[in-house]
Amino acid sequence: MKTLLNITLALAVGLGPLVAGGLVLAQDYNPVADGQALVTMYCADCHAVGATGDSAFPPAPRFRELHLRYDVEFLSEALVEGIVTAHPDMPQFEFDPQQAAAIVAYLKSLEPQV
């Protein structure tokens, strides 16, 4: 019995920081920052993804202006199913639902605050 108690205590002490660390990570989730990281990684080669600047590929829309063309809330489904455009140079991307939500949150953060 004493051995079982020692093992349980050792596991609690040993795994405590991991569990606590997981809880901290869950609290630190920032969809806007995650979305910004995703669009920087996947889109910045062609699109202006920030609050300023021009697109490296001039026909590529600036992300800060997407809300003028689309309700960016509706882009989530396209991001999950795979964005397909008539433009042959645009690669097809597919994101998981959490990534799509983060991208939408970031795009919404670029919209002018009223």
HUCORRA-V702316 format. One record per residue. N is the residue number from 0. RES is the residue in one letter. SS is DSSP state (H for helix, E for strand, - for the rest). OMEGA is omega in whole degrees, 0 to 359 (NA if undefined). Layout:
# HUCORRA-V702316
n: [N & N]
res: [RES & RES]
ss: [SS & SS]
omega: [OMEGA & OMEGA]
This chain:
# HUCORRA-V702316
n: [0 & 1 & 2 & 3 & 4 & 5 & 6 & 7 & 8 & 9 & 10 & 11 & 12 & 13 & 14 & 15 & 16 & 17 & 18 & 19 & 20 & 21 & 22 & 23 & 24 & 25 & 26 & 27 & 28 & 29 & 30 & 31 & 32 & 33 & 34 & 35 & 36 & 37 & 38 & 39 & 40 & 41 & 42 & 43 & 44 & 45 & 46 & 47 & 48 & 49 & 50 & 51 & 52 & 53 & 54 & 55 & 56 & 57 & 58 & 59 & 60 & 61 & 62 & 63 & 64 & 65 & 66 & 67 & 68 & 69 & 70 & 71 & 72 & 73 & 74 & 75 & 76 & 77 & 78 & 79 & 80 & 81 & 82 & 83 & 84 & 85 & 86 & 87 & 88 & 89 & 90 & 91 & 92 & 93 & 94 & 95 & 96 & 97 & 98 & 99 & 100 & 101 & 102 & 103 & 104 & 105 & 106 & 107 & 108 & 109 & 110 & 111 & 112 & 113]
res: [M & K & T & L & L & N & I & T & L & A & L & A & V & G & L & G & P & L & V & A & G & G & L & V & L & A & Q & D & Y & N & P & V & A & D & G & Q & A & L & V & T & M & Y & C & A & D & C & H & A & V & G & A & T & G & D & S & A & F & P & P & A & P & R & F & R & E & L & H & L & R & Y & D & V & E & F & L & S & E & A & L & V & E & G & I & V & T & A & H & P & D & M & P & Q & F & E & F & D & P & Q & Q & A & A & A & I & V & A & Y & L & K & S & L & E & P & Q & V]
ss: [- & H & H & H & H & H & H & H & H & H & H & H & H & H & H & H & H & H & H & H & H & H & H & H & H & H & H & - & - & - & H & H & H & H & H & H & H & H & H & H & H & H & - & - & - & - & - & - & - & - & - & - & - & - & - & - & - & - & - & - & - & - & H & H & H & H & H & H & H & - & - & H & H & H & H & H & H & H & H & H & H & - & E & - & - & - & - & - & - & - & - & - & E & - & - & - & H & H & H & H & H & H & H & H & H & H & H & H & H & H & - & - & - & -]
omega: [180 & 179 & 179 & 178 & 179 & 179 & 179 & 179 & 179 & 178 & 181 & 180 & 183 & 182 & 181 & 180 & 179 & 179 & 179 & 178 & 177 & 179 & 178 & 179 & 180 & 180 & 182 & 180 & 182 & 185 & 180 & 179 & 178 & 178 & 178 & 178 & 180 & 182 & 176 & 181 & 190 & 191 & 189 & 178 & 181 & 187 & 166 & 186 & 183 & 182 & 179 & 175 & 179 & 178 & 177 & 176 & 190 & 178 & 182 & 182 & 174 & 184 & 180 & 179 & 182 & 181 & 176 & 181 & 188 & 164 & 188 & 175 & 183 & 179 & 183 & 181 & 179 & 179 & 179 & 183 & 180 & 179 & 177 & 178 & 178 & 181 & 186 & 181 & 182 & 178 & 177 & 178 & 173 & 180 & 175 & 185 & 179 & 177 & 179 & 178 & 179 & 179 & 178 & 178 & 179 & 180 & 178 & 179 & 179 & 181 & 177 & 178 & 180 & NA]
